[in-house]
């Protein structure tokens, strides 16, 4: 079986734009405290990438209330083949989207207004297109 991709990027997709970023990677083991998986700052997002050698793709989840994972893909990492260390020269791209204020009220158990539901539908439709 091939080693997993060596590089990881994340792509955030608000309504009309997309940007790539390099995450800070921290390894977490089964016997580590689960409290380490919680965000340490209000603007910090924690994404959990769980790699299983028996599965072709890892699972990715978000612990943030303002960022939702929408997918993961594997692509070529441009320029990686020139590195002296030999490893899998592909990269994971974790796709995520910001959660709107209307979504946050649903998470807290409050009932959104009809206008908020329609605005949320339109925003999600833009993301999917």
SEMIMAR-913149 format. One record per residue (C-alpha): residue in three letters; y, x negated, z negated. Coordinates in nm, 2 decimals, always signed. Layout:
! residues N
<atom aa="ala" north="Y" east="X" up="Z"/>
...
! end
This chain:
! residues 129
<atom aa="unk" north="+0.00" east="+0.00" up="+0.00"/>
<atom aa="unk" north="+0.35" east="-0.12" up="+0.08"/>
<atom aa="unk" north="+0.60" east="-0.21" up="-0.19"/>
<atom aa="unk" north="+0.88" east="+0.05" up="-0.24"/>
<atom aa="unk" north="+1.21" east="-0.01" up="-0.08"/>
<atom aa="unk" north="+1.41" east="-0.29" up="-0.25"/>
<atom aa="unk" north="+1.76" east="-0.14" up="-0.22"/>
<atom aa="unk" north="+1.90" east="+0.19" up="-0.35"/>
<atom aa="unk" north="+2.22" east="+0.36" up="-0.25"/>
<atom aa="unk" north="+2.35" east="+0.70" up="-0.34"/>
<atom aa="unk" north="+2.55" east="+0.94" up="-0.11"/>
<atom aa="unk" north="+2.78" east="+1.20" up="-0.26"/>
<atom aa="unk" north="+2.87" east="+1.49" up="-0.04"/>
<atom aa="unk" north="+3.16" east="+1.70" up="-0.15"/>
<atom aa="unk" north="+3.26" east="+1.98" up="+0.08"/>
<atom aa="unk" north="+3.41" east="+1.78" up="+0.37"/>
<atom aa="unk" north="+3.32" east="+1.41" up="+0.32"/>
<atom aa="unk" north="+3.05" east="+1.17" up="+0.24"/>
<atom aa="unk" north="+3.05" east="+0.83" up="+0.07"/>
<atom aa="unk" north="+2.79" east="+0.57" up="-0.01"/>
<atom aa="unk" north="+2.78" east="+0.38" up="-0.34"/>
<atom aa="unk" north="+2.57" east="+0.12" up="-0.52"/>
<atom aa="unk" north="+2.43" east="+0.25" up="-0.84"/>
<atom aa="unk" north="+2.39" east="+0.05" up="-1.16"/>
<atom aa="unk" north="+2.02" east="+0.03" up="-1.21"/>
<atom aa="unk" north="+1.86" east="+0.04" up="-1.55"/>
<atom aa="unk" north="+1.48" east="+0.04" up="-1.60"/>
<atom aa="unk" north="+1.34" east="+0.29" up="-1.85"/>
<atom aa="unk" north="+0.99" east="+0.27" up="-1.97"/>
<atom aa="unk" north="+0.77" east="+0.54" up="-2.12"/>
<atom aa="unk" north="+0.80" east="+0.40" up="-2.47"/>
<atom aa="unk" north="+1.19" east="+0.37" up="-2.45"/>
<atom aa="unk" north="+1.40" east="+0.62" up="-2.63"/>
<atom aa="unk" north="+1.48" east="+0.93" up="-2.41"/>
<atom aa="unk" north="+1.84" east="+0.92" up="-2.56"/>
<atom aa="unk" north="+1.90" east="+0.62" up="-2.33"/>
<atom aa="unk" north="+1.88" east="+0.86" up="-2.03"/>
<atom aa="unk" north="+2.19" east="+1.06" up="-2.14"/>
<atom aa="unk" north="+2.53" east="+0.98" up="-1.99"/>
<atom aa="unk" north="+2.73" east="+0.75" up="-2.22"/>
<atom aa="unk" north="+3.07" east="+0.85" up="-2.08"/>
<atom aa="unk" north="+3.22" east="+1.18" up="-1.96"/>
<atom aa="unk" north="+3.25" east="+1.05" up="-1.60"/>
<atom aa="unk" north="+2.90" east="+0.89" up="-1.59"/>
<atom aa="unk" north="+2.62" east="+1.03" up="-1.39"/>
<atom aa="unk" north="+2.26" east="+0.95" up="-1.47"/>
<atom aa="unk" north="+2.00" east="+0.99" up="-1.19"/>
<atom aa="unk" north="+1.63" east="+0.94" up="-1.27"/>
<atom aa="unk" north="+1.42" east="+0.79" up="-0.99"/>
<atom aa="unk" north="+1.06" east="+0.81" up="-1.08"/>
<atom aa="unk" north="+0.83" east="+0.60" up="-0.86"/>
<atom aa="unk" north="+0.46" east="+0.67" up="-0.85"/>
<atom aa="unk" north="+0.25" east="+0.44" up="-0.64"/>
<atom aa="unk" north="+0.02" east="+0.73" up="-0.54"/>
<atom aa="unk" north="+0.31" east="+0.93" up="-0.39"/>
<atom aa="unk" north="+0.49" east="+0.84" up="-0.06"/>
<atom aa="unk" north="+0.83" east="+0.94" up="-0.20"/>
<atom aa="unk" north="+0.97" east="+0.91" up="-0.56"/>
<atom aa="unk" north="+1.12" east="+1.21" up="-0.74"/>
<atom aa="unk" north="+1.49" east="+1.20" up="-0.82"/>
<atom aa="unk" north="+1.66" east="+1.42" up="-1.08"/>
<atom aa="unk" north="+2.01" east="+1.43" up="-1.23"/>
<atom aa="unk" north="+2.09" east="+1.46" up="-1.60"/>
<atom aa="unk" north="+2.45" east="+1.54" up="-1.52"/>
<atom aa="unk" north="+2.60" east="+1.89" up="-1.53"/>
<atom aa="unk" north="+2.84" east="+1.80" up="-1.25"/>
<atom aa="unk" north="+2.61" east="+1.62" up="-1.00"/>
<atom aa="unk" north="+2.30" east="+1.77" up="-0.83"/>
<atom aa="unk" north="+2.04" east="+1.57" up="-0.63"/>
<atom aa="unk" north="+1.99" east="+1.73" up="-0.29"/>
<atom aa="unk" north="+1.74" east="+1.48" up="-0.14"/>
<atom aa="unk" north="+1.61" east="+1.13" up="-0.09"/>
<atom aa="unk" north="+1.54" east="+0.94" up="+0.23"/>
<atom aa="unk" north="+1.43" east="+0.60" up="+0.34"/>
<atom aa="unk" north="+1.62" east="+0.40" up="+0.60"/>
<atom aa="unk" north="+1.65" east="+0.05" up="+0.73"/>
<atom aa="unk" north="+1.88" east="-0.18" up="+0.52"/>
<atom aa="unk" north="+2.11" east="-0.35" up="+0.77"/>
<atom aa="unk" north="+2.11" east="-0.73" up="+0.72"/>
<atom aa="unk" north="+1.84" east="-0.73" up="+0.46"/>
<atom aa="unk" north="+1.59" east="-0.91" up="+0.68"/>
<atom aa="unk" north="+1.80" east="-1.23" up="+0.66"/>
<atom aa="unk" north="+1.75" east="-1.26" up="+0.28"/>
<atom aa="unk" north="+1.53" east="-1.55" up="+0.18"/>
<atom aa="unk" north="+1.33" east="-1.35" up="-0.07"/>
<atom aa="unk" north="+1.06" east="-1.14" up="+0.10"/>
<atom aa="unk" north="+1.05" east="-0.78" up="+0.00"/>
<atom aa="unk" north="+1.05" east="-0.44" up="+0.16"/>
<atom aa="unk" north="+1.37" east="-0.44" up="+0.37"/>
<atom aa="unk" north="+1.42" east="-0.07" up="+0.37"/>
<atom aa="unk" north="+1.64" east="+0.13" up="+0.13"/>
<atom aa="unk" north="+1.63" east="+0.46" up="-0.06"/>
<atom aa="unk" north="+1.94" east="+0.68" up="-0.01"/>
<atom aa="unk" north="+1.97" east="+0.93" up="-0.28"/>
<atom aa="unk" north="+2.17" east="+1.23" up="-0.16"/>
<atom aa="unk" north="+2.37" east="+1.43" up="-0.42"/>
<atom aa="unk" north="+2.65" east="+1.68" up="-0.43"/>
<atom aa="unk" north="+2.91" east="+1.77" up="-0.69"/>
<atom aa="unk" north="+2.88" east="+2.09" up="-0.87"/>
<atom aa="unk" north="+3.17" east="+2.33" up="-0.85"/>
<atom aa="unk" north="+3.34" east="+2.49" up="-1.14"/>
<atom aa="unk" north="+3.17" east="+2.82" up="-1.05"/>
<atom aa="unk" north="+2.83" east="+2.65" up="-1.08"/>
<atom aa="unk" north="+2.92" east="+2.51" up="-1.42"/>
<atom aa="unk" north="+2.99" east="+2.86" up="-1.55"/>
<atom aa="unk" north="+2.65" east="+2.97" up="-1.44"/>
<atom aa="unk" north="+2.49" east="+2.67" up="-1.62"/>
<atom aa="unk" north="+2.66" east="+2.78" up="-1.94"/>
<atom aa="unk" north="+2.53" east="+3.13" up="-1.91"/>
<atom aa="unk" north="+2.86" east="+3.30" up="-1.82"/>
<atom aa="unk" north="+2.85" east="+3.56" up="-1.54"/>
<atom aa="unk" north="+3.06" east="+3.44" up="-1.24"/>
<atom aa="unk" north="+3.30" east="+3.68" up="-1.06"/>
<atom aa="unk" north="+3.22" east="+3.81" up="-0.71"/>
<atom aa="unk" north="+3.49" east="+3.59" up="-0.57"/>
<atom aa="unk" north="+3.34" east="+3.29" up="-0.73"/>
<atom aa="unk" north="+2.99" east="+3.37" up="-0.59"/>
<atom aa="unk" north="+3.14" east="+3.41" up="-0.24"/>
<atom aa="unk" north="+3.33" east="+3.08" up="-0.26"/>
<atom aa="unk" north="+3.02" east="+2.91" up="-0.39"/>
<atom aa="unk" north="+2.82" east="+3.04" up="-0.09"/>
<atom aa="unk" north="+3.07" east="+2.92" up="+0.16"/>
<atom aa="unk" north="+3.09" east="+2.58" up="+0.00"/>
<atom aa="unk" north="+2.71" east="+2.54" up="+0.00"/>
<atom aa="unk" north="+2.70" east="+2.65" up="+0.36"/>
<atom aa="unk" north="+2.94" east="+2.38" up="+0.46"/>
<atom aa="unk" north="+2.72" east="+2.12" up="+0.28"/>
<atom aa="unk" north="+2.41" east="+2.23" up="+0.46"/>
<atom aa="unk" north="+2.56" east="+2.22" up="+0.81"/>
! end
